[in-house]
Amino acid sequence: MNNSDVMDLNQMRSRLVKAAGDILERKGRQATVEEIAAQAGLSVPVTYQFVKKPADFMLLILEDLQGRFAALVQPELVGGNSHPQRLQKAIEAYYKVVDEEKAKVLLLYRSSRTLDEAGRRRIMALELEAVGLFQRILEDGRQAGVFHFTDPDLTAYNIVMLGHQWALKSWHFKRRGMDLGQYIAAQQELILSMVKA
């Protein structure tokens, strides 16, 4: 397979993720593979190369979100910034992806229960990948003597869930006059105060 084939597969996948997000948000479980394929501009047989059933679109959406976040955060894992700066940049990257894809995050919360056991395990694994990236930054900071916390998994999960909180409850924070930038800054300050040695 040459590079143009890979690009074509990535483009098809991106179109399916966008179409699935739009249609599933409107129609929920009533959405069909055929509708999603049509909106993505792909044939049904091509679409079935990516999914086996409508619920599998949830996995495509979450894989896309996690891939975007990981691409933004990976440089922070080896970058030259201080440990607090790495953590702040990772928080900012994650929360911005959550904000950009708020409708998809809400869709995942509403619809992930429709997945079969294998699908739920895959969603949990993808979520743990995001948690793992934060754990790595936290552990690096702890080894350097910059961070102090008792439970790296719980601390990393708290960071992820505060990001999801923006998708779930941004209406509340906006009503208070808080925009995304202010929310990120407030959470960065809170998280750093919890983990700094």
Backbone bond lengths (Angstrom), bond angles and torsions (degrees), N, CA, C in turn:
res aa  C-N    CA-C-N  psi(-1)  N-CA   C-N-CA  omega(-1)  CA-C   N-CA-C  phi
1 M - - - 1.464 - - 1.522 108.44 -
2 N 1.319 117.49 128.17 1.461 119.58 -179.05 1.525 110.49 -91.94
3 N 1.353 115.95 176.02 1.470 120.72 -175.40 1.517 113.04 -61.06
4 S 1.344 117.35 -35.59 1.463 118.63 -179.53 1.528 110.68 -67.62
5 D 1.362 117.76 -32.67 1.458 120.41 175.93 1.525 110.55 -65.46
6 V 1.333 117.20 -42.47 1.457 121.32 179.17 1.526 110.14 -63.34
7 M 1.318 116.63 -43.63 1.466 120.01 177.69 1.521 109.93 -60.68
8 D 1.311 117.58 -41.70 1.452 120.05 179.90 1.527 111.07 -62.89
9 L 1.331 117.35 -41.69 1.463 121.06 177.61 1.522 110.87 -63.74
10 N 1.328 117.05 -43.30 1.464 120.62 178.77 1.519 111.42 -64.08
11 Q 1.330 116.44 -40.15 1.465 119.76 178.33 1.524 110.96 -65.61
12 M 1.336 116.59 -42.46 1.471 119.49 178.06 1.524 110.62 -61.63
13 R 1.302 115.87 -43.87 1.465 120.71 179.48 1.530 110.55 -61.32
14 S 1.341 117.09 -44.70 1.472 120.97 178.88 1.520 111.13 -61.29
15 R 1.313 116.74 -41.41 1.472 120.02 179.00 1.522 111.08 -65.34
16 L 1.337 116.46 -38.57 1.463 119.81 177.32 1.525 111.08 -65.82
17 V 1.325 117.59 -41.54 1.466 121.12 179.47 1.520 110.05 -61.48
18 K 1.322 117.06 -45.33 1.467 120.24 -179.72 1.528 110.96 -64.25
19 A 1.330 116.02 -48.28 1.468 120.09 -179.46 1.528 110.97 -62.22
20 A 1.322 116.62 -43.39 1.465 120.14 -179.73 1.517 110.68 -62.59
21 G 1.319 117.18 -43.27 1.465 120.25 178.91 1.522 111.39 -59.67
22 D 1.338 116.28 -45.22 1.469 120.48 -179.04 1.524 111.75 -63.80
23 I 1.328 116.17 -49.55 1.468 119.87 -174.42 1.524 111.57 -73.33
24 L 1.330 117.47 -43.04 1.461 119.32 -179.92 1.523 111.86 -64.64
25 E 1.314 116.59 -33.01 1.472 119.74 177.40 1.528 110.39 -63.25
26 R 1.320 116.30 -38.82 1.475 120.49 -178.89 1.520 112.94 -81.39
27 K 1.341 116.66 -41.54 1.461 119.83 -168.83 1.515 115.22 -110.05
28 G 1.314 116.99 -13.57 1.465 119.36 -179.25 1.518 111.60 60.56
29 R 1.343 114.78 -137.01 1.462 120.02 -174.75 1.525 113.25 -69.59
30 Q 1.310 116.94 -9.43 1.471 119.56 178.50 1.536 111.96 -77.46
31 A 1.321 117.12 -12.90 1.469 121.03 -179.50 1.522 110.29 -64.45
32 T 1.324 115.16 145.16 1.467 119.78 179.00 1.526 110.08 -115.80
33 V 1.303 114.85 158.38 1.463 120.56 176.22 1.525 109.53 -59.30
34 E 1.327 116.46 -38.52 1.467 121.22 -178.75 1.526 111.72 -61.49
35 E 1.343 116.69 -44.04 1.472 120.50 178.93 1.525 111.22 -63.07
36 I 1.303 115.44 -44.66 1.465 119.80 -178.27 1.521 110.36 -65.63
37 A 1.331 116.56 -42.18 1.468 120.70 177.98 1.519 110.26 -60.50
38 A 1.336 116.85 -44.48 1.464 120.75 -178.85 1.527 110.92 -62.46
39 Q 1.336 117.45 -44.88 1.462 119.69 -179.75 1.527 111.08 -65.52
40 A 1.340 116.63 -32.67 1.468 120.45 179.16 1.524 111.67 -78.27
41 G 1.329 116.86 -10.06 1.462 120.05 -178.72 1.525 112.45 75.59
42 L 1.327 116.19 28.60 1.461 121.10 -179.39 1.523 109.89 -120.87
43 S 1.308 115.49 157.58 1.462 119.13 176.41 1.529 108.62 -77.52
44 V 1.321 115.40 158.88 1.458 120.35 178.68 1.533 110.97 -63.72
45 P 1.344 119.46 -43.31 1.475 117.78 178.33 1.538 112.83 -60.32
46 V 1.327 117.80 -37.96 1.466 120.03 177.39 1.521 109.60 -65.63
47 T 1.322 117.14 -42.21 1.460 121.22 179.73 1.518 110.98 -60.34
48 Y 1.336 116.40 -38.34 1.465 119.64 179.78 1.525 112.55 -69.36
49 Q 1.318 117.82 -8.13 1.460 119.95 171.87 1.534 110.50 -74.59
50 F 1.341 116.47 -21.39 1.466 121.82 -178.53 1.528 112.57 -100.73
51 V 1.320 117.07 -32.79 1.468 121.60 -177.37 1.524 109.88 -136.26
52 K 1.308 115.50 157.57 1.468 120.98 176.01 1.522 111.84 -106.18
53 K 1.350 115.41 -24.92 1.463 120.78 -178.52 1.528 108.77 -153.34
54 P 1.331 118.27 161.94 1.475 120.20 -177.02 1.525 114.34 -54.09
55 A 1.331 117.96 -37.25 1.466 119.78 -178.27 1.529 111.95 -62.00
56 D 1.340 117.08 -24.71 1.466 120.51 179.99 1.526 112.53 -65.38
57 F 1.319 117.49 -18.28 1.463 119.82 177.89 1.531 110.62 -64.00
58 M 1.349 117.13 -29.70 1.464 120.27 176.25 1.527 110.04 -58.14
59 L 1.330 115.33 -41.44 1.464 119.33 -179.89 1.522 110.93 -66.06
60 L 1.326 116.80 -41.60 1.469 119.73 177.83 1.522 110.64 -59.62
61 I 1.331 116.17 -42.99 1.465 120.99 -178.84 1.525 109.82 -63.36
62 L 1.320 117.69 -47.85 1.461 120.30 -178.07 1.526 110.97 -67.11
63 E 1.330 117.77 -39.16 1.468 120.38 177.04 1.525 110.52 -60.66
64 D 1.332 116.23 -38.64 1.463 120.64 178.50 1.533 110.70 -64.92
65 L 1.336 116.97 -46.76 1.466 120.76 179.47 1.522 110.79 -61.37
66 Q 1.327 116.73 -46.16 1.457 120.37 -178.87 1.528 111.05 -65.53
67 G 1.328 117.23 -39.29 1.465 120.68 178.65 1.517 112.18 -62.44
68 R 1.331 116.19 -41.20 1.473 119.83 178.90 1.524 110.93 -65.65
69 F 1.324 116.80 -43.52 1.457 120.62 179.09 1.524 110.37 -63.59
70 A 1.320 117.11 -47.62 1.466 120.61 -177.86 1.522 110.95 -60.39
71 A 1.326 117.37 -39.73 1.467 120.73 179.59 1.521 111.32 -63.08
72 L 1.324 117.14 -34.61 1.464 120.81 178.86 1.524 112.47 -76.41
73 V 1.333 116.76 -33.44 1.466 120.54 -172.98 1.521 112.79 -90.74
74 Q 1.324 118.46 -29.82 1.469 120.14 -177.11 1.528 112.74 -50.06
75 P 1.344 119.95 -44.35 1.472 118.51 178.47 1.523 113.02 -59.90
76 E 1.336 117.72 -29.59 1.459 121.13 179.84 1.523 111.69 -69.11
77 L 1.329 116.88 -23.36 1.454 120.21 -179.01 1.522 111.97 -72.15
78 V 1.337 116.00 -23.29 1.467 119.64 -178.96 1.524 111.67 -122.91
79 G 1.334 116.86 3.06 1.466 121.16 -174.59 1.517 113.30 -70.24
80 G 1.319 115.09 171.22 1.457 121.56 -177.06 1.510 114.02 -89.31
81 N 1.313 119.28 3.93 1.458 121.41 -179.88 1.521 111.15 -73.03
82 S 1.327 116.08 162.67 1.464 120.78 175.33 1.529 108.81 -67.67
83 H 1.310 116.42 164.26 1.465 120.36 -179.53 1.529 112.15 -60.54
84 P 1.344 119.32 -44.94 1.468 118.16 176.20 1.533 112.36 -60.99
85 Q 1.337 117.86 -38.44 1.468 120.11 178.62 1.521 111.32 -65.42
86 R 1.331 117.06 -39.46 1.468 120.25 177.78 1.520 110.34 -60.89
87 L 1.332 115.61 -44.79 1.460 119.60 179.96 1.526 110.50 -64.27
88 Q 1.331 116.98 -44.15 1.461 120.11 179.26 1.523 111.63 -61.17
89 K 1.324 116.89 -43.64 1.466 120.29 -179.58 1.528 111.71 -66.29
90 A 1.337 116.82 -37.99 1.464 119.94 177.77 1.529 110.45 -65.74
91 I 1.330 116.93 -42.38 1.470 120.96 177.34 1.526 109.59 -60.27
92 E 1.324 116.18 -47.81 1.460 120.04 -179.95 1.522 111.15 -59.50
93 A 1.325 117.61 -45.50 1.467 121.22 -179.40 1.525 110.81 -61.20
94 Y 1.315 116.72 -46.61 1.467 120.34 -177.75 1.524 111.07 -64.51
95 Y 1.316 116.96 -46.82 1.456 120.43 -176.91 1.529 111.62 -66.96
96 K 1.334 116.48 -32.02 1.478 118.73 176.98 1.524 111.04 -69.67
97 V 1.326 117.71 -39.50 1.470 119.90 176.46 1.527 109.34 -63.17
98 V 1.336 117.23 -43.05 1.464 121.01 177.70 1.525 110.00 -58.72
99 D 1.335 116.98 -43.30 1.464 120.16 -179.65 1.530 111.86 -66.12
100 E 1.328 116.93 -44.92 1.464 120.51 -179.55 1.520 111.59 -62.10
101 E 1.308 116.30 -32.16 1.462 121.21 -175.86 1.532 111.62 -116.36
102 K 1.326 115.73 35.28 1.455 121.40 -176.30 1.532 112.57 -54.03
103 A 1.321 116.24 -43.28 1.470 119.46 -178.86 1.528 111.01 -62.47
104 K 1.325 116.65 -37.88 1.469 119.68 179.45 1.524 111.21 -71.20
105 V 1.325 116.98 -37.42 1.462 120.00 177.82 1.528 109.34 -62.97
106 L 1.327 117.08 -44.86 1.468 120.88 178.10 1.520 110.82 -62.99
107 L 1.317 116.40 -40.30 1.464 121.39 177.83 1.524 110.54 -59.96
108 L 1.326 116.96 -42.81 1.461 120.50 178.87 1.523 111.54 -63.18
109 Y 1.326 117.05 -38.89 1.459 119.70 177.60 1.526 111.08 -64.75
110 R 1.327 115.78 -40.86 1.464 119.99 -177.88 1.517 112.77 -73.30
111 S 1.318 116.98 -37.17 1.458 119.89 -165.09 1.518 116.20 -111.68
112 S 1.314 118.81 -5.19 1.464 118.55 -175.73 1.525 111.98 -63.69
113 R 1.332 117.91 -23.38 1.458 119.81 178.86 1.531 112.16 -67.84
114 T 1.333 117.56 -14.50 1.465 120.05 178.94 1.530 112.19 -79.38
115 L 1.317 116.69 -8.88 1.459 120.32 -179.58 1.526 110.85 -75.22
116 D 1.322 115.13 153.42 1.460 118.89 173.26 1.529 109.07 -75.79
117 E 1.326 116.70 178.94 1.467 121.14 -175.94 1.524 111.94 -58.62
118 A 1.329 117.02 -42.92 1.468 120.69 179.68 1.530 110.53 -63.98
119 G 1.325 117.06 -39.48 1.461 121.23 178.68 1.519 111.83 -65.55
120 R 1.331 116.51 -41.95 1.471 119.82 178.51 1.529 110.59 -64.76
121 R 1.326 116.49 -39.25 1.469 119.23 177.42 1.521 110.61 -63.55
122 R 1.342 117.34 -38.72 1.467 120.70 179.61 1.530 109.92 -66.22
123 I 1.315 118.06 -41.52 1.465 121.09 178.73 1.529 109.80 -63.32
124 M 1.315 116.88 -41.30 1.471 119.69 178.27 1.528 110.27 -63.59
125 A 1.317 116.31 -40.69 1.474 119.59 179.88 1.519 111.00 -63.96
126 L 1.340 117.10 -40.85 1.462 120.49 179.14 1.529 110.90 -66.00
127 E 1.325 116.25 -40.07 1.460 119.55 177.72 1.530 110.37 -63.14
128 L 1.322 115.72 -40.24 1.460 119.65 179.19 1.528 112.08 -66.45
129 E 1.335 117.43 -25.82 1.468 119.89 175.05 1.518 110.29 -63.87
130 A 1.338 116.90 -43.61 1.467 120.41 178.01 1.526 109.82 -63.85
131 V 1.318 116.12 -46.00 1.466 120.33 178.29 1.523 109.67 -59.06
132 G 1.339 116.58 -41.16 1.456 121.39 -178.89 1.514 113.51 -61.56
133 L 1.328 117.02 -36.69 1.466 119.71 177.93 1.525 110.70 -64.40
134 F 1.326 116.69 -41.94 1.463 119.39 176.76 1.530 110.75 -67.40
135 Q 1.332 116.90 -40.11 1.465 119.70 178.42 1.525 110.95 -58.10
136 R 1.313 115.73 -40.86 1.462 119.53 -178.27 1.526 111.29 -63.49
137 I 1.329 116.13 -43.65 1.467 120.33 178.19 1.529 109.81 -63.61
138 L 1.321 116.64 -43.48 1.463 120.84 179.71 1.527 111.36 -63.85
139 E 1.323 116.46 -44.85 1.476 120.28 -179.09 1.531 111.33 -64.32
140 D 1.343 116.48 -40.60 1.466 119.64 176.95 1.524 110.37 -59.33
141 G 1.340 115.43 -42.43 1.466 119.77 178.63 1.512 112.46 -67.44
142 R 1.324 116.72 -36.04 1.474 119.64 178.49 1.529 110.06 -67.61
143 Q 1.328 117.12 -42.40 1.469 119.95 179.19 1.523 111.67 -63.60
144 A 1.345 115.99 -29.62 1.467 119.96 178.42 1.536 111.69 -83.08
145 G 1.338 116.85 -3.01 1.457 120.39 179.49 1.519 113.97 80.54
146 V 1.336 117.06 12.33 1.466 121.58 -177.44 1.532 111.11 -92.16
147 F 1.330 116.94 -34.19 1.467 121.88 -178.53 1.525 109.93 -111.74
148 H 1.333 113.95 150.46 1.456 120.75 174.98 1.524 107.62 -140.04
149 F 1.324 116.05 126.44 1.465 122.11 176.60 1.517 106.46 -160.92
150 T 1.321 116.61 159.93 1.465 119.37 -175.91 1.522 112.72 -94.02
151 D 1.323 118.74 -31.10 1.461 120.72 -173.95 1.524 109.36 -132.03
152 P 1.347 117.56 101.59 1.471 119.40 -176.46 1.524 113.36 -63.49
153 D 1.330 117.74 -35.84 1.461 120.86 179.81 1.526 110.67 -65.40
154 L 1.328 116.45 -48.09 1.466 120.51 -179.79 1.524 110.76 -64.10
155 T 1.314 117.42 -41.50 1.467 121.17 -179.98 1.523 110.55 -62.97
156 A 1.338 116.49 -45.96 1.469 120.11 179.41 1.524 111.01 -65.56
157 Y 1.334 116.83 -39.55 1.465 120.06 178.55 1.525 111.23 -65.00
158 N 1.337 117.18 -37.63 1.465 120.03 176.65 1.524 110.69 -59.25
159 I 1.334 116.99 -40.90 1.465 120.81 179.87 1.522 110.11 -62.98
160 V 1.332 116.42 -45.27 1.466 120.36 179.62 1.524 110.57 -62.67
161 M 1.333 116.80 -44.91 1.465 119.63 -177.24 1.526 112.22 -67.83
162 L 1.336 117.84 -31.33 1.469 119.23 174.72 1.525 110.42 -66.68
163 G 1.323 117.13 -30.00 1.467 120.27 173.26 1.514 111.16 -67.64
164 H 1.332 116.88 -44.54 1.469 120.55 178.30 1.528 110.91 -63.42
165 Q 1.340 115.85 -31.86 1.454 119.90 179.33 1.529 111.15 -57.03
166 W 1.339 116.96 -34.08 1.464 119.67 178.70 1.523 110.08 -63.53
167 A 1.330 117.36 -41.30 1.466 120.14 178.60 1.525 111.02 -68.04
168 L 1.326 116.16 -39.74 1.460 120.49 -175.28 1.526 113.30 -78.42
169 K 1.319 117.06 -33.75 1.473 120.58 -170.76 1.528 113.95 -130.05
170 S 1.310 118.49 20.56 1.470 119.45 -178.60 1.523 111.52 -59.89
171 W 1.332 118.07 -27.51 1.461 120.99 177.52 1.532 110.26 -56.63
172 H 1.337 116.04 -39.05 1.465 119.74 -179.62 1.527 111.20 -67.32
173 F 1.337 115.80 -46.43 1.457 119.17 -177.41 1.522 111.33 -69.00
174 K 1.319 117.49 -36.28 1.471 120.55 176.94 1.521 110.63 -65.73
175 R 1.334 115.97 -37.08 1.467 119.57 177.58 1.515 111.03 -62.08
176 R 1.332 116.11 -30.44 1.465 121.47 176.38 1.518 111.77 -80.59
177 G 1.331 117.71 -2.46 1.460 121.37 -179.37 1.513 113.74 87.56
178 M 1.334 117.24 15.35 1.460 121.34 -177.99 1.525 109.62 -97.66
179 D 1.336 116.19 123.64 1.462 119.17 176.19 1.528 109.44 -94.19
180 L 1.332 116.43 179.22 1.459 120.66 -176.67 1.526 111.92 -58.64
181 G 1.314 117.50 -44.34 1.458 120.76 -179.42 1.514 112.26 -59.09
182 Q 1.324 116.33 -42.11 1.464 120.57 178.98 1.527 110.69 -68.57
183 Y 1.327 115.92 -38.38 1.464 120.08 178.23 1.530 110.23 -62.50
184 I 1.338 116.08 -46.55 1.467 120.56 179.42 1.529 110.32 -59.63
185 A 1.334 116.52 -47.77 1.470 120.34 -178.47 1.526 111.00 -61.10
186 A 1.332 117.31 -41.77 1.464 120.66 -179.82 1.529 110.99 -65.49
187 Q 1.336 116.46 -41.62 1.464 119.03 -179.71 1.528 111.20 -70.84
188 Q 1.331 116.99 -37.07 1.473 119.22 176.12 1.529 110.23 -59.81
189 E 1.314 116.31 -44.61 1.473 120.65 -179.85 1.531 110.29 -62.77
190 L 1.333 116.83 -44.72 1.456 121.58 179.80 1.532 111.04 -62.13
191 I 1.334 115.90 -48.22 1.470 120.79 -176.78 1.526 110.38 -64.89
192 L 1.334 116.84 -44.90 1.469 119.20 178.84 1.520 111.47 -62.11
193 S 1.327 117.07 -36.80 1.468 119.05 178.60 1.526 111.16 -66.63
194 M 1.329 117.07 -27.11 1.460 120.65 179.42 1.528 112.16 -79.48
195 V 1.322 117.53 -28.96 1.467 118.98 -171.51 1.532 114.46 -108.61
196 K 1.323 118.18 -16.31 1.465 118.92 -176.54 1.522 111.24 -67.84
197 A 1.337 114.10 137.59 1.478 119.92 -178.75 1.513 109.58 -71.37
